[in-house]
Amino acid sequence: MARVCFSIPDEVRDAFNRTFAKENKSAIIARLMSDAVEAQQLRERRAQAMDALLNLRTKMPPVNAVTLRSMRVKDRP
């Protein structure tokens, strides 16, 4: 298992220690770090998906307003 050292504000450390006084702080920090990694990876995947959609959009022919409107209402109840 790795050891990690970070500098954090004293008030954050104190609040963390009070909040999680009776819990395994190492496990909590590991979970928070894992959650942060997953959240960042999700943001990156979303950005890549958006870039792919925008890139695809530049390759599609333009659609006029009348055609677009008819596509929106097609098959609606």
DSSP file (Angstrom, degrees, kcal/mol; ACC not computed):
  #  RESIDUE AA STRUCTURE BP1 BP2  ACC     N-H-->O    O-->H-N    N-H-->O    O-->H-N    TCO  KAPPA ALPHA  PHI   PSI    X-CA   Y-CA   Z-CA
    1    1 A M              0   0    0      0, 0.0     2,-0.2     0, 0.0     0, 0.0   0.000 360.0 360.0 360.0 142.4    0.0    0.0    0.0
    2    2 A A        -     0   0    0      1,-0.0     2,-0.4     2,-0.0     0, 0.0  -0.471 360.0-137.3 -87.1 156.9    1.3    3.5   -0.8
    3    3 A R        -     0   0    0     -2,-0.2     2,-0.4     2,-0.0    -1,-0.0  -0.954  20.5-168.9-113.5 134.3    1.8    6.4    1.6
    4    4 A V        -     0   0    0     -2,-0.4     2,-0.5     2,-0.0    -2,-0.0  -0.973   6.6-160.5-127.4 137.0    0.7    9.8    0.4
    5    5 A C        +     0   0    0     -2,-0.4     2,-0.3     2,-0.0    -2,-0.0  -0.974  14.9 172.2-120.4 130.4    1.4   13.2    2.1
    6    6 A F        -     0   0    0     -2,-0.5     2,-0.5     2,-0.0    -2,-0.0  -0.962  28.9-131.4-131.9 149.5   -0.6   16.3    1.4
    7    7 A S        +     0   0    0     -2,-0.3    -2,-0.0     0, 0.0     3,-0.0  -0.905  35.2 169.3 -98.5 127.6   -0.7   19.8    2.9
    8    8 A I        -     0   0    0     -2,-0.5    -2,-0.0     2,-0.0     5,-0.0  -0.930  42.1 -84.7-132.9 157.9   -4.2   20.9    3.8
    9    9 A P    >>  -     0   0    0      0, 0.0     4,-2.2     0, 0.0     3,-0.6  -0.320  37.3-122.9 -61.5 144.4   -5.6   23.9    5.7
   10   10 A D  H 3> S+     0   0    0      1,-0.2     4,-2.9     2,-0.2     5,-0.2   0.872 110.9  56.3 -56.7 -39.3   -5.8   23.3    9.5
   11   11 A E  H 3> S+     0   0    0      1,-0.2     4,-2.1     2,-0.2    -1,-0.2   0.850 107.3  49.0 -66.3 -32.5   -9.5   24.0    9.6
   12   12 A V  H <> S+     0   0    0     -3,-0.6     4,-2.6     2,-0.2    -1,-0.2   0.935 112.5  47.8 -69.4 -46.1  -10.2   21.3    6.9
   13   13 A R  H  X S+     0   0    0     -4,-2.2     4,-2.7     1,-0.2    -2,-0.2   0.926 113.4  48.0 -58.0 -46.3   -8.1   18.8    8.9
   14   14 A D  H  X S+     0   0    0     -4,-2.9     4,-2.3     1,-0.2    -1,-0.2   0.911 112.6  47.8 -64.5 -42.2   -9.8   19.6   12.1
   15   15 A A  H  X S+     0   0    0     -4,-2.1     4,-2.7    -5,-0.2    -1,-0.2   0.909 112.7  49.6 -64.6 -41.7  -13.3   19.4   10.6
   16   16 A F  H  X S+     0   0    0     -4,-2.6     4,-2.6     2,-0.2    -2,-0.2   0.940 111.2  48.7 -61.2 -48.1  -12.4   16.1    8.9
   17   17 A N  H  < S+     0   0    0     -4,-2.7    -2,-0.2     1,-0.2    -1,-0.2   0.885 114.4  45.7 -62.0 -39.4  -11.1   14.7   12.2
   18   18 A R  H >< S+     0   0    0     -4,-2.3     3,-1.0    -5,-0.2    -1,-0.2   0.935 115.0  47.0 -67.1 -45.8  -14.2   15.8   14.1
   19   19 A T  H 3< S+     0   0    0     -4,-2.7     3,-0.2     1,-0.3    -2,-0.2   0.871 124.5  30.5 -65.6 -38.9  -16.6   14.5   11.5
   20   20 A F  T >< S+     0   0    0     -4,-2.6     3,-1.7    -5,-0.2    -1,-0.3  -0.121  77.6 134.6-113.7  35.6  -14.9   11.1   11.1
   21   21 A A  T <  S+     0   0    0     -3,-1.0    -1,-0.2     1,-0.3    -2,-0.1   0.826  78.0  37.1 -56.5 -38.0  -13.6   10.7   14.7
   22   22 A K  T 3  S+     0   0    0     -3,-0.2    -1,-0.3    -4,-0.2     2,-0.3   0.158 105.7  84.8-105.1  18.8  -14.7    7.1   15.1
   23   23 A E  S <  S-     0   0    0     -3,-1.7     2,-1.1     3,-0.0     3,-0.1  -0.758  91.0 -91.9-119.7 165.6  -14.1    5.9   11.5
   24   24 A N     >  -     0   0    0     -2,-0.3     4,-1.9     1,-0.2     3,-0.2  -0.641  37.7-167.6 -75.7 102.0  -11.1    4.6    9.6
   25   25 A K  H  > S+     0   0    0     -2,-1.1     4,-2.7     1,-0.2     5,-0.2   0.836  83.2  56.5 -65.8 -33.5   -9.7    7.8    8.2
   26   26 A S  H  > S+     0   0    0      1,-0.2     4,-2.4     2,-0.2    -1,-0.2   0.909 108.0  48.0 -64.1 -40.8   -7.4    6.0    5.7
   27   27 A A  H  > S+     0   0    0      2,-0.2     4,-2.3     1,-0.2    -2,-0.2   0.883 111.8  50.2 -66.6 -37.8  -10.3    4.1    4.2
   28   28 A I  H  X S+     0   0    0     -4,-1.9     4,-2.7     2,-0.2    -2,-0.2   0.934 111.4  47.6 -66.2 -45.6  -12.3    7.4    3.9
   29   29 A I  H  X S+     0   0    0     -4,-2.7     4,-2.6     1,-0.2     5,-0.2   0.914 111.8  50.9 -61.9 -42.5   -9.4    9.2    2.2
   30   30 A A  H  X S+     0   0    0     -4,-2.4     4,-2.4     1,-0.2    -1,-0.2   0.912 111.6  47.6 -61.4 -42.3   -8.9    6.2   -0.2
   31   31 A R  H  X S+     0   0    0     -4,-2.3     4,-2.7     2,-0.2    -2,-0.2   0.916 112.1  49.4 -65.2 -42.8  -12.7    6.2   -1.0
   32   32 A L  H  X S+     0   0    0     -4,-2.7     4,-2.3     2,-0.2    -2,-0.2   0.901 112.1  48.2 -63.5 -40.6  -12.7   10.0   -1.6
   33   33 A M  H  X S+     0   0    0     -4,-2.6     4,-2.3     2,-0.2    -1,-0.2   0.915 112.0  49.2 -65.5 -41.8   -9.6    9.8   -3.8
   34   34 A S  H  X S+     0   0    0     -4,-2.4     4,-2.5     1,-0.2    -2,-0.2   0.915 110.9  50.0 -62.7 -43.3  -11.2    6.9   -5.8
   35   35 A D  H  X S+     0   0    0     -4,-2.7     4,-2.5     1,-0.2    -1,-0.2   0.897 110.0  51.1 -61.1 -40.5  -14.4    8.9   -6.2
   36   36 A A  H  X S+     0   0    0     -4,-2.3     4,-2.2     2,-0.2    -2,-0.2   0.894 110.0  49.4 -65.4 -39.7  -12.4   11.9   -7.4
   37   37 A V  H  X S+     0   0    0     -4,-2.3     4,-2.5     2,-0.2    -2,-0.2   0.937 112.5  47.5 -63.5 -46.8  -10.6    9.8  -10.0
   38   38 A E  H  X S+     0   0    0     -4,-2.5     4,-2.2     1,-0.2    -2,-0.2   0.902 111.6  50.7 -61.8 -41.6  -13.9    8.3  -11.2
   39   39 A A  H  X S+     0   0    0     -4,-2.5     4,-2.3     2,-0.2    -1,-0.2   0.908 111.7  47.4 -64.1 -42.0  -15.5   11.8  -11.4
   40   40 A Q  H  X S+     0   0    0     -4,-2.2     4,-2.3     2,-0.2    -2,-0.2   0.912 111.3  50.6 -65.7 -42.4  -12.5   13.2  -13.4
   41   41 A Q  H  X S+     0   0    0     -4,-2.5     4,-2.4     1,-0.2    -1,-0.2   0.880 110.0  50.9 -63.0 -37.5  -12.6   10.2  -15.8
   42   42 A L  H  X S+     0   0    0     -4,-2.2     4,-2.6     2,-0.2    -1,-0.2   0.917 109.0  50.7 -65.0 -43.4  -16.3   10.7  -16.3
   43   43 A R  H  X S+     0   0    0     -4,-2.3     4,-2.3     1,-0.2    -2,-0.2   0.910 111.5  48.8 -59.6 -41.3  -15.7   14.4  -17.1
   44   44 A E  H  X S+     0   0    0     -4,-2.3     4,-2.3     2,-0.2    -2,-0.2   0.906 111.0  49.0 -66.5 -41.5  -13.0   13.4  -19.6
   45   45 A R  H  X S+     0   0    0     -4,-2.4     4,-2.4     2,-0.2    -2,-0.2   0.905 111.6  50.0 -64.1 -40.3  -15.3   10.8  -21.3
   46   46 A R  H  X S+     0   0    0     -4,-2.6     4,-2.6     2,-0.2    -2,-0.2   0.911 110.4  49.6 -64.0 -41.4  -18.1   13.3  -21.5
   47   47 A A  H  X S+     0   0    0     -4,-2.3     4,-2.5     2,-0.2    -2,-0.2   0.907 111.5  49.0 -63.9 -41.1  -15.8   15.9  -23.1
   48   48 A Q  H  X S+     0   0    0     -4,-2.3     4,-2.3     2,-0.2    -2,-0.2   0.899 111.4  49.6 -64.3 -40.2  -14.6   13.3  -25.6
   49   49 A A  H  X S+     0   0    0     -4,-2.4     4,-2.4     2,-0.2    -2,-0.2   0.915 111.5  48.7 -64.6 -42.5  -18.2   12.3  -26.5
   50   50 A M  H  X S+     0   0    0     -4,-2.6     4,-2.8     2,-0.2     5,-0.2   0.918 111.0  50.3 -64.3 -42.5  -19.1   16.0  -26.9
   51   51 A D  H  X S+     0   0    0     -4,-2.5     4,-2.5     1,-0.2    -1,-0.2   0.904 110.6  50.1 -60.8 -40.6  -16.1   16.5  -29.2
   52   52 A A  H  X S+     0   0    0     -4,-2.3     4,-2.5     2,-0.2    -2,-0.2   0.911 111.9  47.6 -65.1 -41.7  -17.0   13.5  -31.2
   53   53 A L  H  X S+     0   0    0     -4,-2.4     4,-2.5     2,-0.2    -2,-0.2   0.921 113.2  47.6 -64.8 -43.7  -20.6   14.8  -31.6
   54   54 A L  H  X S+     0   0    0     -4,-2.8     4,-1.5     2,-0.2    -2,-0.2   0.888 112.4  49.7 -65.4 -37.7  -19.4   18.2  -32.6
   55   55 A N  H  X S+     0   0    0     -4,-2.5     4,-0.7    -5,-0.2    -2,-0.2   0.917 111.2  48.9 -65.2 -43.4  -17.0   16.8  -35.1
   56   56 A L  H >X S+     0   0    0     -4,-2.5     3,-1.1     1,-0.2     4,-0.6   0.898 106.8  57.3 -61.3 -40.6  -19.7   14.6  -36.6
   57   57 A R  H >< S+     0   0    0     -4,-2.5     3,-0.9     1,-0.3    -1,-0.2   0.854 100.3  56.8 -61.2 -35.6  -22.0   17.6  -36.8
   58   58 A T  H 3< S+     0   0    0     -4,-1.5    -1,-0.3     1,-0.2    -2,-0.2   0.743 106.5  51.2 -68.5 -20.4  -19.4   19.5  -38.9
   59   59 A K  H << S+     0   0    0     -3,-1.1    -1,-0.2    -4,-0.7    -2,-0.2   0.528  93.6  90.3 -92.8  -6.8  -19.5   16.6  -41.4
   60   60 A M  S << S-     0   0    0     -3,-0.9     3,-0.1    -4,-0.6    -3,-0.0  -0.638  84.2-108.9 -90.8 147.2  -23.3   16.5  -41.8
   61   61 A P        -     0   0    0      0, 0.0    -1,-0.1     0, 0.0    -2,-0.1  -0.419  43.0 -97.2 -69.8 149.6  -25.1   18.6  -44.4
   62   62 A P        -     0   0    0      0, 0.0     2,-0.4     0, 0.0    -4,-0.0  -0.312  33.8-144.6 -65.1 151.2  -27.1   21.5  -43.1
   63   63 A V        -     0   0    0     -3,-0.1     2,-0.0     4,-0.0    -3,-0.0  -0.968  14.0-127.3-119.8 132.4  -30.9   21.0  -42.5
   64   64 A N     >  -     0   0    0     -2,-0.4     4,-2.4     1,-0.1     5,-0.2  -0.314  27.3-106.4 -77.1 165.9  -33.3   23.8  -43.2
   65   65 A A  H  > S+     0   0    0      1,-0.2     4,-2.5     2,-0.2     5,-0.2   0.842 116.7  53.2 -61.9 -37.9  -35.8   24.9  -40.6
   66   66 A V  H  > S+     0   0    0      2,-0.2     4,-2.2     1,-0.2    -1,-0.2   0.931 112.0  44.5 -65.9 -45.6  -38.9   23.3  -42.3
   67   67 A T  H  > S+     0   0    0      2,-0.2     4,-2.0     1,-0.2    -2,-0.2   0.911 113.4  51.3 -64.1 -42.7  -37.2   19.9  -42.5
   68   68 A L  H  X S+     0   0    0     -4,-2.4     4,-1.8     1,-0.2    -2,-0.2   0.916 110.0  49.2 -60.9 -44.2  -36.0   20.2  -39.0
   69   69 A R  H  X S+     0   0    0     -4,-2.5     4,-1.7     1,-0.2    -1,-0.2   0.912 110.3  49.9 -63.2 -42.9  -39.5   21.0  -37.7
   70   70 A S  H  X S+     0   0    0     -4,-2.2     4,-1.2     1,-0.2    -1,-0.2   0.860 109.5  52.3 -66.8 -33.4  -41.0   18.2  -39.6
   71   71 A M  H  < S+     0   0    0     -4,-2.0    -1,-0.2     1,-0.2    -2,-0.2   0.856 107.7  52.9 -67.4 -35.2  -38.4   15.8  -38.1
   72   72 A R  H  < S+     0   0    0     -4,-1.8    -2,-0.2     1,-0.2    -1,-0.2   0.862 115.4  37.9 -69.8 -35.5  -39.2   17.0  -34.6
   73   73 A V  H >< S+     0   0    0     -4,-1.7     3,-1.8    -5,-0.1    -1,-0.2   0.597  88.6 115.7 -93.6 -11.6  -42.9   16.4  -34.8
   74   74 A K  T 3< S+     0   0    0     -4,-1.2    -3,-0.0     1,-0.3    -4,-0.0  -0.341  86.9   4.5 -61.5 135.8  -42.7   13.2  -36.9
   75   75 A D  T 3  S+     0   0    0      1,-0.2    -1,-0.3     2,-0.0    -2,-0.1   0.589  92.6 139.5  65.3  13.6  -44.1   10.1  -35.0
   76   76 A R    <         0   0    0     -3,-1.8    -1,-0.2     1,-0.1    -3,-0.0  -0.643 360.0 360.0 -82.3 147.2  -45.2   12.1  -32.0
   77   77 A P              0   0    0      0, 0.0    -1,-0.1     0, 0.0    -3,-0.0   0.513 360.0 360.0 -68.8 360.0  -48.6   11.1  -30.6
